[in-house]
Amino acid sequence: MDHARRKITLEELERRIRAGEIGEQEIRRYFRANEDLSSKPFFPGIEPDPETVELPPAGVPSTFRVSFGIGDLLIKEQRGARDLEFRNLIKSGYKGPVIVSRGDSWSLHPLLYDTVDWLRGAYAIHSFDWPGDTLDDILADRSGWEAAIRDDGAHIFLISGGGNDVIGGGAIAQHLNPYDPKITDPADYLRPSYHALVEACLAKLQDVFEALLRLSPGVSAICHGYDHVVPNGGKWIGQPMSSIGITDPELQKSISDLMVDGYNQKLGSLAKHYAPRVYHLDLRGCVTAGWDDELHPSNTGFSQVAAHVRGAIDLLARNAPALPGR
């Protein structure tokens, strides 16, 4: 059978999504990333892949993207699959650590095999993740994940948050000084507003940790500050830096590394205040297998992230007190 005949039509793709007949692997097969279609900062923009979908000569109609709300529908499909998997695992007599996950696209990416994907099956994970979310988003829907921590008898709360916030929330250029050949220290490109942004993020995470302590005496949190991102001309880091004259790739990388380092250092200090209930996982340098874009590791890169998370889960689970009914 030739390649063209193995394609699906756009109409059939739409029908199957509306009917809830498309699974996670098919989502990755029939769609590809397109940053220009991001509905909000850091939300992975997606579009039908012409390699696997038969497109009209004029391309994908705008109505398919806009009125269809394709990104949200696909992510809801993935969340539903995770929820069913979690409940079936619990019903099967699972005896391992119960995990509630609330994170961003490092925990749920519609097109990549993300951190939680690599951990699913080995652990019962109740996923409240949504790509592109900031800490404000995580706090706004706290009733859901807080109830799950309490009602699921969770051992571990896995939070992946703050990365979108501390890379400027989609407006990184506003927190950097324009290029100046007289500036020799990359740290001098960080404006005071950037440091204020980091402090605001830490205050929100402190709110999360305080809530955790009140929810259950037997639950611990794993937080992380991401690995060093890779500016490569993308929409959220490389292009904004270039727009203010910071075009040298090495300088871009030095500045973004400082951002990630600063966040990890401060988050680590905050976690120590709540130790041993809050565990800061330092992921810097763990992704050696490559990146999919500026902000997201490749599938294999995410497996390296998951390996580190798995080690932290197993450590905390061994030391966790027995929970009622477990």
C-alpha positions as CSV (number, residue, x, y, z in Angstrom):
1,M,0.0,0.0,0.0
2,D,1.5,3.4,-1.0
3,H,1.9,6.2,1.5
4,A,-0.9,8.4,0.2
5,R,-3.5,5.6,0.6
6,R,-2.6,5.2,4.3
7,K,-3.5,8.9,5.0
8,I,-6.7,9.8,6.8
9,T,-9.0,12.5,5.4
10,L,-9.4,15.8,7.3
11,E,-13.2,15.1,7.5
12,E,-12.7,11.7,8.9
13,L,-10.2,13.0,11.4
14,E,-12.6,15.6,12.6
15,R,-15.4,13.1,12.9
16,R,-13.3,10.7,14.9
17,I,-12.2,13.4,17.3
18,R,-15.7,14.7,17.9
19,A,-16.9,11.2,18.5
20,G,-14.1,10.5,21.0
21,E,-12.7,7.8,18.7
22,I,-9.1,8.9,18.6
23,G,-6.5,7.6,21.0
24,E,-3.2,9.1,22.3
25,Q,-1.0,7.3,19.7
26,E,-3.3,8.4,16.9
27,I,-3.1,12.0,18.1
28,R,0.7,11.8,17.8
29,R,0.4,10.2,14.4
30,Y,-2.0,12.6,12.8
31,F,-0.8,15.9,14.3
32,R,2.4,18.0,14.4
33,A,3.6,21.0,16.4
34,N,3.2,24.6,15.1
35,E,4.2,27.3,17.6
36,D,2.3,29.9,15.6
37,L,-1.0,28.2,16.5
38,S,-0.4,28.4,20.3
39,S,-3.6,29.6,21.9
40,K,-1.6,31.0,24.9
41,P,2.1,31.2,25.8
42,F,3.8,27.8,26.0
43,F,0.6,26.0,24.9
44,P,1.8,23.6,22.2
45,G,0.2,24.7,19.0
46,I,-0.8,21.7,16.9
47,E,-2.1,21.1,13.4
48,P,-2.9,18.1,11.2
49,D,0.3,16.5,9.8
50,P,0.2,16.5,6.0
51,E,2.3,13.4,6.0
52,T,-0.5,11.4,7.5
53,V,-3.6,13.6,6.8
54,E,-5.1,14.3,3.4
55,L,-5.5,18.1,3.4
56,P,-7.5,20.2,1.0
57,P,-5.4,22.1,-1.7
58,A,-5.9,25.3,0.2
59,G,-4.7,23.8,3.4
60,V,-6.4,23.4,6.8
61,P,-9.5,25.7,7.0
62,S,-9.3,28.3,9.8
63,T,-12.7,27.0,11.0
64,F,-11.1,23.7,11.8
65,R,-8.7,25.3,14.2
66,V,-10.9,28.1,15.6
67,S,-14.4,26.8,16.0
68,F,-13.3,23.2,16.6
69,G,-11.1,24.1,19.5
70,I,-8.9,21.2,18.4
71,G,-6.1,21.6,21.0
72,D,-8.5,21.5,24.0
73,L,-10.4,18.5,22.7
74,L,-7.3,16.4,22.1
75,I,-5.9,17.2,25.6
76,K,-9.3,16.4,27.2
77,E,-9.1,13.1,25.4
78,Q,-5.6,12.4,26.8
79,R,-6.7,13.4,30.3
80,G,-9.7,11.1,30.0
81,A,-7.4,8.2,29.1
82,R,-5.2,8.9,32.0
83,D,-8.1,9.1,34.4
84,L,-9.5,5.8,33.2
85,E,-6.1,4.1,33.5
86,F,-5.7,5.5,37.1
87,R,-9.0,4.2,38.2
88,N,-8.6,0.8,36.7
89,L,-5.2,0.4,38.3
90,I,-6.6,1.3,41.7
91,K,-9.4,-1.2,41.2
92,S,-7.0,-3.9,40.3
93,G,-5.5,-3.9,43.8
94,Y,-2.5,-1.7,43.1
95,K,-0.3,-1.4,46.2
96,G,2.3,1.1,45.1
97,P,2.4,4.8,45.9
98,V,-0.6,6.8,44.8
99,I,0.4,10.0,43.0
100,V,-1.5,13.2,42.2
101,S,0.1,15.2,39.3
102,R,-0.5,18.8,38.6
103,G,1.7,20.3,36.0
104,D,2.3,21.9,32.7
105,S,3.5,20.6,29.3
106,W,6.4,18.7,31.0
107,S,3.6,16.6,32.5
108,L,1.2,16.5,29.6
109,H,2.3,17.3,26.1
110,P,-0.2,16.4,23.4
111,L,2.5,15.3,20.9
112,L,5.4,14.1,23.0
113,Y,5.9,11.1,25.3
114,D,6.2,13.4,28.4
115,T,7.3,12.8,32.0
116,V,4.0,11.4,33.2
117,D,3.7,9.2,30.2
118,W,7.0,7.5,31.0
119,L,5.8,6.9,34.6
120,R,2.2,5.7,33.9
121,G,1.5,2.0,34.5
122,A,4.4,1.6,37.0
123,Y,2.5,4.0,39.3
124,A,-1.1,5.0,39.8
125,I,-1.1,8.7,38.7
126,H,-4.2,10.9,39.0
127,S,-3.4,13.5,36.4
128,F,-4.6,17.1,36.6
129,D,-2.0,18.3,34.1
130,W,-2.6,20.8,31.4
131,P,0.0,22.2,28.9
132,G,0.9,25.8,29.0
133,D,-0.4,26.3,32.6
134,T,1.2,28.8,34.9
135,L,1.2,28.8,38.7
136,D,-1.9,31.0,38.6
137,D,-3.6,28.3,36.6
138,I,-2.5,25.6,39.0
139,L,-3.9,27.6,42.0
140,A,-7.1,28.5,40.2
141,D,-8.2,24.9,39.9
142,R,-6.8,23.8,43.3
143,S,-10.1,22.4,44.5
144,G,-9.7,19.5,42.0
145,W,-6.2,18.4,42.8
146,E,-6.6,19.2,46.5
147,A,-9.7,16.9,46.7
148,A,-7.8,14.2,44.9
149,I,-4.9,14.4,47.3
150,R,-7.3,14.1,50.2
151,D,-9.7,11.5,48.7
152,D,-7.3,9.3,46.8
153,G,-5.1,8.7,49.9
154,A,-2.2,10.1,47.9
155,H,1.4,9.5,49.0
156,I,2.9,12.0,46.6
157,F,2.0,15.3,44.9
158,L,4.0,15.8,41.8
159,I,4.1,19.4,40.7
160,S,5.6,20.7,37.6
161,G,5.0,24.5,37.7
162,G,6.8,27.8,37.5
163,G,8.8,27.2,34.4
164,N,6.4,29.1,32.2
165,D,6.3,31.9,34.7
166,V,10.0,32.4,35.2
167,I,10.7,32.5,31.4
168,G,8.7,35.7,31.4
169,G,5.2,34.2,31.1
170,G,5.4,34.6,27.3
171,A,7.0,38.1,27.6
172,I,10.6,37.4,28.3
173,A,11.9,40.5,26.5
174,Q,10.1,42.7,29.0
175,H,12.3,41.4,31.7
176,L,15.7,41.8,29.9
177,N,17.8,44.8,29.1
178,P,18.4,45.3,25.3
179,Y,21.7,44.2,23.9
180,D,24.6,46.4,24.8
181,P,28.2,45.6,23.8
182,K,29.4,47.2,27.0
183,I,27.5,44.6,29.1
184,T,29.9,41.7,29.7
185,D,28.1,39.8,32.5
186,P,25.0,38.0,31.3
187,A,23.4,38.6,34.8
188,D,23.3,42.3,34.0
189,Y,20.7,41.6,31.3
190,L,18.2,40.5,33.9
191,R,16.0,43.4,34.9
192,P,14.7,43.9,38.5
193,S,11.3,42.9,37.2
194,Y,12.6,39.4,36.5
195,H,13.8,38.9,40.0
196,A,10.4,40.2,41.2
197,L,8.8,37.6,38.9
198,V,10.8,34.8,40.5
199,E,9.8,35.9,44.0
200,A,6.2,36.0,43.0
201,C,6.4,32.5,41.7
202,L,8.0,31.3,45.0
203,A,5.2,32.9,47.0
204,K,2.7,31.0,44.9
205,L,4.5,27.7,45.4
206,Q,4.7,28.4,49.1
207,D,0.9,28.7,49.0
208,V,0.8,25.2,47.4
209,F,3.1,23.7,50.0
210,E,1.2,25.2,52.9
211,A,-2.0,23.7,51.5
212,L,-0.3,20.4,51.1
213,L,0.7,20.3,54.8
214,R,-2.9,20.9,55.8
215,L,-4.4,18.3,53.5
216,S,-2.8,15.1,54.7
217,P,-0.1,14.1,57.2
218,G,1.1,11.4,54.8
219,V,1.6,13.2,51.5
220,S,4.8,14.6,50.3
221,A,5.5,16.8,47.3
222,I,8.1,16.5,44.5
223,C,8.9,19.8,42.8
224,H,11.5,20.7,40.2
225,G,12.9,23.7,38.4
226,Y,13.4,22.1,34.9
227,D,16.6,21.6,33.0
228,H,18.4,24.3,31.1
229,V,16.3,25.4,28.1
230,V,17.8,25.7,24.6
231,P,17.1,29.0,22.8
232,N,17.0,28.2,19.1
233,G,15.0,30.9,17.4
234,G,11.7,29.8,18.8
235,K,8.7,31.9,19.6
236,W,9.1,32.1,23.4
237,I,12.8,32.6,24.0
238,G,15.0,33.0,20.9
239,Q,12.8,35.3,18.9
240,P,12.0,37.7,21.8
241,M,15.7,37.9,22.8
242,S,16.6,38.7,19.1
243,S,13.9,41.4,19.1
244,I,15.9,43.4,21.6
245,G,19.2,42.8,19.9
246,I,20.4,39.7,21.9
247,T,21.1,37.6,18.9
248,D,24.3,35.7,19.8
249,P,23.4,32.1,20.5
250,E,25.9,31.8,23.3
251,L,24.7,34.9,25.0
252,Q,21.1,33.8,24.7
253,K,22.0,30.4,26.3
254,S,24.0,32.1,29.1
255,I,21.0,34.3,30.0
256,S,18.5,31.5,29.9
257,D,20.8,29.3,31.9
258,L,21.0,32.0,34.6
259,M,17.2,32.1,34.7
260,V,16.9,28.3,35.2
261,D,19.8,28.3,37.7
262,G,18.3,31.1,39.8
263,Y,14.9,29.4,39.9
264,N,16.3,26.1,40.9
265,Q,18.4,27.6,43.7
266,K,15.6,29.6,45.2
267,L,13.1,26.7,44.8
268,G,15.6,24.4,46.5
269,S,15.9,26.7,49.4
270,L,12.1,27.0,49.7
271,A,11.8,23.2,49.6
272,K,14.3,22.8,52.4
273,H,12.1,24.9,54.6
274,Y,9.4,22.2,54.3
275,A,11.7,19.2,54.3
276,P,11.2,16.3,54.4
277,R,7.6,16.8,53.2
278,V,8.7,18.8,50.1
279,Y,11.5,17.4,47.9
280,H,13.2,19.5,45.3
281,L,14.4,17.5,42.3
282,D,17.3,19.2,40.5
283,L,17.0,18.3,36.8
284,R,19.7,20.5,35.5
285,G,21.9,18.6,33.2
286,C,19.8,15.5,33.1
287,V,18.5,15.9,29.5
288,T,21.4,14.6,27.3
289,A,19.3,12.8,24.7
290,G,18.1,15.9,22.9
291,W,15.3,18.5,22.8
292,D,12.2,18.7,20.7
293,D,12.1,22.5,20.8
294,E,13.3,25.3,23.1
295,L,11.3,24.2,26.1
296,H,10.6,20.5,25.8
297,P,13.0,17.5,25.8
298,S,12.6,14.9,23.1
299,N,10.7,11.7,23.8
300,T,14.0,10.1,24.9
301,G,14.9,13.3,26.8
302,F,11.7,13.1,28.7
303,S,12.6,9.5,29.6
304,Q,15.7,10.8,31.3
305,V,13.6,13.3,33.3
306,A,11.2,10.5,34.3
307,A,14.1,8.4,35.5
308,H,15.1,11.1,38.0
309,V,11.4,11.6,39.1
310,R,11.1,7.8,39.5
311,G,14.1,7.8,41.9
312,A,12.5,10.6,44.0
313,I,9.1,8.8,44.0
314,D,10.7,5.5,45.2
315,L,12.7,7.3,47.9
316,L,9.7,9.2,49.3
317,A,7.4,6.1,49.1
318,R,9.9,4.1,51.1
319,N,9.9,6.7,53.8
320,A,6.2,7.6,53.8
321,P,4.0,6.8,56.8
322,A,1.2,4.3,56.2
323,L,-2.0,6.0,55.0
324,P,-5.5,5.0,56.1
325,G,-6.8,2.2,54.0
326,R,-3.4,1.5,52.3
